[in-house]
Amino acid sequence: MIPAPGRRFCGEHGQQEEGNDRKRIPCPLDPKHTVYEDQLQKHLKKCNSREKPKPVYFVQDINAGLKDVAEIPEKQVPISSLSKEELENLIIKLKKASNGLELHLKEQILSHQALQEALNDPKNGESAFKHLKQQASILGNMEKLHLLGPGRCFVEFGAGRGKLSHWVDVALQNVENVQFLLVERATTRFKVDGKHKRRDSVFERLQVDIQHLCLNKVPILEKKKLPVVGIGKHLCGAATDLALTCLVESYTACCDRENEEPAPKRSRTDKTEVASNNSADNESNKDDCKPVAGIVIALCCHHKCDWMHYVGREFFKSVGLGPVEFNYFQRMSSWATCGMRETTTKASTSEESEDHTDDTEEHEQTFSNTENVSDTLQGILTVEDRKEIGRLCKRLIDHGRIEYLQQRGYKAALQYYTESAVSLENVLLTAVPSPSLIPEPTT
C-alpha cells in the first residue's frame, strides 16, 4: 500500500503516524488485514473476504455421496508403520478381491483430424506434444462412441484452462447448437477461452466445486434441455467420483422427475390398462429426455480418492472390503506410478507450468521423493511388486466405478488411451446409455 501525500505510513500502519488517534482493528472476515474501527461497517460491505452470493446452480453437498459420517473410519496409521503381517494381509485381501476382474485393459489409442496441424507443429515442446496426443486420443474415443455431434452440451469437469473443450469445439466447427460448460473451482490463468470464435457455440465457465454443482439448475441446461456429454482430462481422484454422481445421480434424477406426471385416477377395472399406459409414457419420457449422452474421463490420482465420495462403495462391500481397506488401497495405488522413472523429472516447460491439467501432480514425482517409501518396504516388496500392487489397487477402484455405472443403465468400459511413455496415467473411462441409443461403429 502506498502512503497518502504528506503521510509517512500507509493506511495499514497509519496508527503509527504521530497525531493519528484513529484505531485500526483486525478485519473480522479476515484477520490478516486491518481496518479503521470507525469505518468497519463500510469496509465489511466491500471486503474481498466477504461471502459472495452463491450461483443458482450451487446446492450444498448435492454430489457429496456418503451422508453417514459414522461409516468414515478414523485416521489410520501410515503404510510404513504397518507390520509385515498386516501388510501381507492387506495384499491377500487385494488379490482375492481382484480375482476375476479384467486387469489387462484393451489399448485404444486413437487420434482426431482436428489436432493434426497442432500435432505437426515443430514449435511444440515435449510436454505440449504429450498433452496434444492425449487430447487427440480422447477426441478419437469420443468420435468412436458417436458423441461428437450437434445438439449437445459438453461439460468439462476440472476444466483448468479449457483446452479439452477448445479442441472439441474445433472438431465441431461445422456443427450447430453446441454448448460448453467449463467447471473449475479455482480461478485460472492462461485460459484459452478467447480462442472460441464461433458464434453458434456458447462457452460458459462455472466457478464451483463439483461437490455442490447441480447441473439441472444451470440456466442454459434448464432452458435448452440438451443431452449432456461429461468430459475430463486427468480428473483427480475424488473429483471423478463427484463428477459421476453429478451426471448420473443429481442431473439424471432431476430430469426424470421433471418428466413424471401424476397418473389420473381410474376405476379398479382400468388398473391394468392404466399401468401399461403409464409404463409406456414413462419409457417415452425417458427417451425424450436422454439427459446424459455419454461420459469420457481420463482418470488420475487414485491416491486422492475418498471413501465418502467414492461411487463404488457397494462393490467394495460385495467383495468383503470396507472403508479401512479402501483408504489403504487408495494410498497404495500411487505405487503404480510414483517415482518409478529411471530419471528425475526435468524442470517444467512454460507450456507445462501454465497447464492446469498437466500430469506432474502424482506420477512425475522426483525419484528422491520415493526413496523413503522404498526404504520402509525394503526386504518386504520389490519395486516390481509395488508396481503390480499399485496397478491392482487402481483397477479395483476403477472397477467399482464401472459397476456403479452399469447398475445405473450405462455401458461402461476402461481402456488405455495413450502410451505410458506419454502419460503414466493413461486409462480412459467411457460410458454411454445402455441399451445404447448411439449406434455401434460399423468398422
C-alpha positions as CSV (number, residue, x, y, z in Angstrom):
1,M,0.0,0.0,0.0
2,I,1.2,3.5,-0.9
3,P,1.2,6.3,1.8
4,A,-1.1,9.2,1.1
5,P,0.5,12.5,0.1
6,G,2.1,14.1,3.2
7,R,2.0,10.8,5.2
8,R,4.9,8.7,6.3
9,F,2.9,5.4,6.7
10,C,0.4,3.6,4.5
11,G,-3.2,3.0,5.7
12,E,-2.3,-0.4,7.2
13,H,0.2,1.2,9.6
14,G,-1.4,4.6,9.8
15,Q,-2.0,4.4,13.6
16,Q,1.8,4.7,14.0
17,E,1.6,8.2,12.5
18,E,2.1,10.9,15.0
19,G,-1.1,12.8,15.8
20,N,-3.2,10.0,14.3
21,D,-5.5,8.7,17.1
22,R,-7.8,6.6,14.8
23,K,-7.7,3.0,15.9
24,R,-7.2,0.1,13.4
25,I,-8.5,-3.4,14.3
26,P,-8.3,-6.8,12.5
27,C,-11.0,-7.4,10.0
28,P,-13.5,-9.9,11.4
29,L,-13.8,-11.6,8.0
30,D,-10.0,-12.0,7.5
31,P,-7.7,-11.0,10.4
32,K,-4.7,-10.9,8.0
33,H,-5.6,-7.3,7.3
34,T,-6.8,-4.4,9.4
35,V,-9.3,-1.6,9.1
36,Y,-10.1,1.7,10.8
37,E,-12.6,0.9,13.6
38,D,-14.8,3.8,12.7
39,Q,-15.0,2.5,9.1
40,L,-15.7,-1.1,9.9
41,Q,-19.3,-1.3,8.6
42,K,-18.4,0.4,5.4
43,H,-15.4,-2.0,4.9
44,L,-17.5,-5.1,5.6
45,K,-19.7,-4.3,2.6
46,K,-16.8,-4.3,0.1
47,C,-14.2,-6.6,1.8
48,N,-12.7,-9.1,-0.7
49,S,-13.1,-11.8,2.0
50,R,-16.9,-11.3,2.3
51,E,-19.1,-14.3,1.4
52,K,-20.0,-14.0,-2.3
53,P,-23.6,-14.7,-3.3
54,K,-23.9,-18.3,-4.4
55,P,-24.9,-19.0,-8.1
56,V,-28.3,-20.6,-8.8
57,Y,-26.6,-23.9,-9.6
58,F,-24.9,-24.2,-6.2
59,V,-26.6,-26.8,-4.0
60,Q,-24.7,-27.6,-0.8
61,D,-23.2,-31.2,-1.0
62,I,-25.6,-32.4,-3.6
63,N,-22.9,-34.7,-5.0
64,A,-21.2,-35.5,-1.7
65,G,-22.1,-39.1,-1.6
66,L,-22.0,-40.7,1.8
67,K,-24.1,-38.9,4.4
68,D,-23.4,-41.2,7.4
69,V,-20.1,-40.0,8.8
70,A,-20.1,-43.0,11.2
71,E,-19.1,-45.1,8.2
72,I,-15.9,-43.0,7.7
73,P,-13.0,-44.5,9.6
74,E,-10.7,-42.6,11.9
75,K,-7.3,-41.6,10.7
76,Q,-5.2,-44.6,10.1
77,V,-1.5,-45.3,10.6
78,P,0.8,-44.8,7.7
79,I,1.5,-47.8,5.5
80,S,5.2,-47.6,6.6
81,S,4.0,-48.2,10.2
82,L,2.2,-51.4,9.4
83,S,3.8,-54.7,10.5
84,K,4.9,-57.2,7.8
85,E,1.9,-59.4,8.7
86,E,-0.6,-56.5,8.5
87,L,0.8,-55.5,5.1
88,E,0.7,-59.1,3.8
89,N,-2.9,-59.5,4.9
90,L,-3.9,-56.3,3.0
91,I,-2.2,-57.7,-0.1
92,I,-4.0,-61.0,0.3
93,K,-7.4,-59.2,0.5
94,L,-6.5,-57.1,-2.5
95,K,-5.6,-60.1,-4.7
96,K,-8.7,-62.0,-3.6
97,A,-11.0,-59.1,-4.4
98,S,-9.2,-58.6,-7.8
99,N,-9.5,-62.2,-8.7
100,G,-11.7,-62.5,-11.9
101,L,-11.6,-58.8,-12.7
102,E,-10.4,-57.7,-16.2
103,L,-6.9,-56.5,-15.3
104,H,-5.5,-56.3,-18.8
105,L,-7.2,-53.4,-20.5
106,K,-7.8,-53.0,-24.2
107,E,-5.5,-50.5,-25.9
108,Q,-7.5,-47.9,-27.8
109,I,-5.0,-45.2,-28.8
110,L,-6.8,-43.0,-31.4
111,S,-6.4,-39.6,-32.9
112,H,-8.5,-36.9,-34.4
113,Q,-8.2,-34.8,-37.5
114,A,-8.9,-31.6,-35.5
115,L,-5.5,-31.8,-33.8
116,Q,-3.3,-32.9,-36.8
117,E,-2.0,-29.4,-37.6
118,A,-1.2,-28.8,-33.9
119,L,0.5,-32.2,-33.5
120,N,2.7,-31.5,-36.5
121,D,3.8,-28.0,-35.3
122,P,7.6,-28.1,-35.0
123,K,7.4,-25.5,-32.2
124,N,5.9,-28.0,-29.8
125,G,8.0,-28.8,-26.7
126,E,7.9,-32.4,-25.3
127,S,5.2,-31.5,-22.8
128,A,3.0,-29.7,-25.2
129,F,3.2,-32.6,-27.7
130,K,2.3,-35.1,-24.9
131,H,-0.8,-33.1,-24.0
132,L,-1.9,-32.9,-27.6
133,K,-1.5,-36.6,-28.1
134,Q,-3.7,-37.3,-25.1
135,Q,-6.4,-34.7,-26.2
136,A,-6.3,-36.2,-29.7
137,S,-6.9,-39.7,-28.4
138,I,-9.8,-38.5,-26.1
139,L,-11.4,-36.9,-29.1
140,G,-10.9,-40.0,-31.2
141,N,-12.6,-42.1,-28.5
142,M,-15.4,-39.7,-28.3
143,E,-15.9,-39.9,-32.1
144,K,-15.8,-43.7,-31.9
145,L,-18.7,-43.5,-29.5
146,H,-20.5,-41.0,-31.7
147,L,-20.5,-38.4,-29.0
148,L,-19.2,-35.6,-31.3
149,G,-22.5,-34.3,-32.8
150,P,-25.0,-31.4,-32.8
151,G,-27.5,-30.6,-30.1
152,R,-25.1,-31.5,-27.2
153,C,-23.8,-29.7,-24.1
154,F,-20.3,-30.7,-23.3
155,V,-19.5,-30.3,-19.6
156,E,-15.7,-30.3,-18.9
157,F,-15.1,-31.2,-15.3
158,G,-11.8,-29.8,-13.8
159,A,-11.5,-27.7,-16.9
160,G,-8.5,-25.6,-15.9
161,R,-7.5,-23.6,-19.0
162,G,-10.3,-25.3,-21.0
163,K,-8.1,-26.9,-23.6
164,L,-10.1,-30.1,-24.0
165,S,-13.3,-28.1,-24.7
166,H,-11.3,-26.0,-27.1
167,W,-10.4,-29.0,-29.2
168,V,-13.9,-30.4,-29.1
169,D,-15.1,-27.0,-30.4
170,V,-12.5,-27.2,-33.2
171,A,-13.7,-30.7,-34.1
172,L,-17.3,-29.5,-34.2
173,Q,-16.6,-26.3,-36.2
174,N,-19.3,-27.1,-38.8
175,V,-21.9,-28.4,-36.3
176,E,-24.8,-26.3,-34.9
177,N,-26.3,-25.9,-31.5
178,V,-23.3,-26.9,-29.4
179,Q,-22.9,-25.6,-25.8
180,F,-19.9,-25.9,-23.5
181,L,-19.8,-25.7,-19.7
182,L,-16.3,-25.5,-18.1
183,V,-16.4,-26.5,-14.5
184,E,-13.5,-25.3,-12.4
185,R,-13.5,-24.3,-8.7
186,A,-10.3,-22.2,-8.9
187,T,-9.7,-19.0,-10.8
188,T,-7.5,-20.0,-13.7
189,R,-4.8,-18.1,-15.6
190,F,-3.8,-18.5,-19.2
191,K,-7.3,-19.7,-20.2
192,V,-7.9,-20.5,-23.9
193,D,-11.5,-19.2,-23.8
194,G,-10.6,-16.3,-26.1
195,K,-9.9,-18.7,-29.0
196,H,-13.6,-19.6,-29.3
197,K,-14.7,-17.5,-32.2
198,R,-17.8,-19.4,-33.4
199,R,-21.0,-17.5,-32.7
200,D,-23.1,-20.7,-32.7
201,S,-21.2,-22.3,-29.9
202,V,-21.7,-21.0,-26.4
203,F,-18.9,-21.2,-23.7
204,E,-19.7,-20.6,-20.1
205,R,-17.4,-21.1,-17.0
206,L,-18.9,-22.3,-13.8
207,Q,-16.6,-21.5,-10.9
208,V,-17.9,-24.0,-8.4
209,D,-16.7,-27.2,-6.6
210,I,-18.2,-30.3,-8.4
211,Q,-19.4,-31.4,-5.0
212,H,-22.0,-28.6,-5.0
213,L,-22.9,-28.4,-8.7
214,C,-26.5,-29.0,-9.7
215,L,-26.4,-29.2,-13.5
216,N,-30.2,-29.1,-13.7
217,K,-30.1,-25.6,-12.3
218,V,-27.6,-24.2,-14.8
219,P,-29.7,-21.7,-16.8
220,I,-28.6,-22.8,-20.3
221,L,-29.4,-26.5,-19.5
222,E,-32.7,-25.5,-17.7
223,K,-33.7,-23.6,-20.9
224,K,-32.5,-25.9,-23.7
225,K,-32.7,-29.4,-22.1
226,L,-29.8,-30.6,-24.2
227,P,-28.3,-34.1,-23.6
228,V,-25.0,-33.8,-21.7
229,V,-21.6,-35.3,-22.5
230,G,-19.3,-35.2,-19.5
231,I,-15.6,-35.0,-20.3
232,G,-12.4,-34.5,-18.3
233,K,-8.7,-34.9,-18.8
234,H,-6.9,-36.2,-15.7
235,L,-9.7,-35.5,-13.2
236,C,-8.0,-36.1,-9.9
237,G,-9.3,-38.8,-7.5
238,A,-12.5,-37.9,-5.7
239,A,-13.3,-35.3,-8.4
240,T,-14.0,-38.2,-10.8
241,D,-16.5,-39.7,-8.3
242,L,-18.1,-36.3,-7.7
243,A,-18.5,-35.8,-11.5
244,L,-20.1,-39.2,-12.0
245,T,-22.5,-38.6,-9.2
246,C,-23.3,-35.1,-10.6
247,L,-24.1,-36.7,-14.0
248,V,-25.7,-40.0,-13.1
249,E,-27.5,-39.1,-9.9
250,S,-28.4,-35.5,-9.5
251,Y,-28.8,-34.4,-13.1
252,T,-30.4,-37.6,-14.4
253,A,-32.7,-37.8,-11.4
254,C,-33.8,-34.2,-11.8
255,C,-34.5,-34.8,-15.4
256,D,-36.6,-37.9,-14.7
257,R,-38.6,-36.1,-12.0
258,E,-39.5,-33.3,-14.5
259,N,-40.9,-35.8,-16.9
260,E,-43.0,-37.5,-14.3
261,E,-46.7,-36.6,-14.3
262,P,-49.2,-37.8,-11.7
263,A,-51.4,-40.6,-13.1
264,P,-55.1,-39.9,-13.4
265,K,-57.5,-41.7,-11.1
266,R,-59.3,-44.6,-12.7
267,S,-61.6,-47.4,-11.5
268,R,-60.3,-50.7,-10.5
269,T,-61.3,-52.3,-13.7
270,D,-59.0,-50.0,-15.6
271,K,-55.9,-50.7,-13.5
272,T,-54.2,-53.0,-15.9
273,E,-54.7,-50.6,-18.8
274,V,-53.6,-47.6,-16.8
275,A,-50.4,-49.5,-15.6
276,S,-49.4,-50.3,-19.2
277,N,-50.2,-46.8,-20.4
278,N,-48.2,-45.2,-17.6
279,S,-45.3,-47.6,-18.3
280,A,-45.3,-46.7,-22.0
281,D,-45.5,-43.0,-21.1
282,N,-42.6,-43.2,-18.7
283,E,-40.5,-45.0,-21.4
284,S,-41.4,-42.3,-23.9
285,N,-40.4,-39.6,-21.4
286,K,-37.1,-41.2,-20.7
287,D,-36.4,-41.5,-24.4
288,D,-37.3,-37.8,-24.9
289,C,-35.1,-36.8,-22.0
290,K,-31.8,-38.6,-22.7
291,P,-30.1,-36.4,-20.0
292,V,-26.6,-37.9,-20.3
293,A,-25.5,-39.0,-23.8
294,G,-22.0,-40.1,-22.7
295,I,-19.1,-39.8,-20.3
296,V,-15.4,-39.7,-21.3
297,I,-12.9,-39.1,-18.4
298,A,-9.2,-39.7,-18.3
299,L,-8.6,-41.0,-14.8
300,C,-5.9,-39.7,-12.5
301,C,-4.5,-39.7,-8.9
302,H,-6.3,-42.6,-7.3
303,H,-4.5,-41.7,-4.1
304,K,-6.7,-38.7,-3.8
305,C,-9.9,-40.7,-3.7
306,D,-12.2,-40.5,-0.7
307,W,-14.5,-43.2,0.7
308,M,-17.2,-40.6,1.4
309,H,-17.4,-39.6,-2.3
310,Y,-16.4,-42.9,-3.9
311,V,-19.2,-44.3,-6.1
312,G,-18.1,-47.9,-5.9
313,R,-18.7,-48.4,-2.1
314,E,-21.3,-51.1,-2.8
315,F,-18.9,-53.1,-5.0
316,F,-16.2,-52.9,-2.2
317,K,-18.7,-54.2,0.3
318,S,-19.8,-57.0,-2.1
319,V,-16.2,-58.4,-2.1
320,G,-15.8,-58.1,1.7
321,L,-13.9,-54.8,1.8
322,G,-14.8,-51.6,3.6
323,P,-13.5,-48.1,4.3
324,V,-10.4,-49.2,6.1
325,E,-9.2,-51.3,3.2
326,F,-10.2,-48.6,0.7
327,N,-8.1,-46.0,2.5
328,Y,-5.0,-48.2,2.4
329,F,-5.6,-49.3,-1.2
330,Q,-6.0,-45.7,-2.4
331,R,-2.7,-44.8,-0.9
332,M,-1.0,-47.9,-2.2
333,S,-2.3,-47.1,-5.7
334,S,0.4,-44.4,-6.1
335,W,3.0,-47.2,-6.1
336,A,2.0,-47.9,-9.7
337,T,3.2,-44.6,-11.0
338,C,5.0,-42.6,-8.3
339,G,8.8,-42.3,-8.6
340,M,9.3,-45.4,-10.8
341,R,11.1,-43.4,-13.5
342,E,14.7,-44.1,-14.2
343,T,15.5,-40.4,-14.2
344,T,14.3,-37.4,-12.2
345,T,11.6,-35.1,-13.6
346,K,13.0,-32.3,-15.6
347,A,12.1,-28.7,-14.9
348,S,8.6,-27.9,-16.3
349,T,8.4,-26.1,-19.6
350,S,6.4,-22.9,-19.9
351,E,3.6,-24.9,-21.5
352,E,3.5,-27.4,-18.7
353,S,3.6,-24.8,-15.9
354,E,0.7,-22.9,-17.4
355,D,-1.4,-26.0,-17.9
356,H,-3.7,-26.8,-15.0
357,T,-4.2,-30.3,-16.3
358,D,-0.6,-31.4,-16.5
359,D,0.5,-34.8,-15.2
360,T,3.1,-33.8,-12.6
361,E,0.7,-34.0,-9.6
362,E,1.2,-37.7,-8.9
363,H,3.1,-39.6,-11.4
364,E,6.0,-37.4,-12.2
365,Q,7.4,-37.1,-8.7
366,T,11.1,-36.9,-8.4
367,F,13.0,-40.1,-7.8
368,S,14.3,-38.9,-4.5
369,N,10.8,-38.4,-3.1
370,T,10.1,-42.1,-3.2
371,E,13.3,-43.4,-1.9
372,N,11.9,-43.1,1.7
373,V,9.0,-45.3,0.7
374,S,11.4,-47.8,-0.8
375,D,13.5,-47.9,2.3
376,T,10.5,-48.7,4.6
377,L,9.4,-51.6,2.4
378,Q,13.0,-52.9,1.8
379,G,13.0,-56.7,2.2
380,I,9.2,-56.9,2.0
381,L,8.4,-55.8,-1.5
382,T,10.5,-55.3,-4.6
383,V,9.9,-52.3,-6.9
384,E,8.1,-54.6,-9.4
385,D,5.9,-56.0,-6.6
386,R,4.9,-52.4,-5.6
387,K,4.2,-51.5,-9.2
388,E,1.9,-54.5,-9.6
389,I,0.1,-53.9,-6.3
390,G,-0.4,-50.3,-7.2
391,R,-1.9,-51.3,-10.5
392,L,-4.2,-53.8,-8.8
393,C,-5.4,-51.0,-6.4
394,K,-6.1,-48.7,-9.3
395,R,-8.0,-51.4,-11.3
396,L,-10.0,-52.4,-8.2
397,I,-11.1,-48.7,-7.5
398,D,-11.9,-48.2,-11.2
399,H,-13.9,-51.5,-11.4
400,G,-16.1,-50.1,-8.6
401,R,-16.8,-47.1,-10.8
402,I,-17.6,-49.4,-13.8
403,E,-20.1,-51.5,-11.7
404,Y,-21.7,-48.3,-10.4
405,L,-22.3,-47.1,-14.0
406,Q,-23.5,-50.5,-15.2
407,Q,-26.0,-50.7,-12.4
408,R,-27.4,-47.3,-13.4
409,G,-28.0,-48.3,-17.0
410,Y,-24.7,-47.4,-18.7
411,K,-22.4,-49.4,-21.0
412,A,-19.1,-48.6,-19.3
413,A,-15.5,-49.5,-20.1
414,L,-11.9,-48.8,-19.3
415,Q,-9.2,-48.7,-21.9
416,Y,-5.6,-47.4,-22.4
417,Y,-6.0,-44.3,-24.4
418,T,-2.3,-43.3,-24.7
419,E,1.1,-44.9,-24.2
420,S,2.7,-45.0,-20.7
421,A,5.6,-43.0,-22.2
422,V,3.2,-40.2,-22.9
423,S,1.4,-40.3,-19.5
424,L,1.7,-42.9,-16.7
425,E,-2.0,-42.1,-16.0
426,N,-3.2,-43.5,-19.3
427,V,-6.6,-45.0,-18.5
428,L,-9.8,-43.6,-20.0
429,L,-13.2,-44.3,-18.6
430,T,-16.1,-44.2,-21.1
431,A,-19.8,-44.7,-20.7
432,V,-22.9,-44.4,-22.9
433,P,-26.5,-45.3,-22.1
434,S,-27.3,-49.0,-22.4
435,P,-29.1,-50.4,-24.3
436,S,-27.2,-47.7,-26.2
437,L,-29.2,-45.1,-28.1
438,I,-26.0,-44.5,-30.0
439,P,-25.3,-46.9,-32.9
440,E,-22.2,-49.0,-32.7
441,P,-19.4,-48.2,-35.1
442,T,-19.5,-50.3,-38.2
443,T,-15.7,-50.5,-38.6
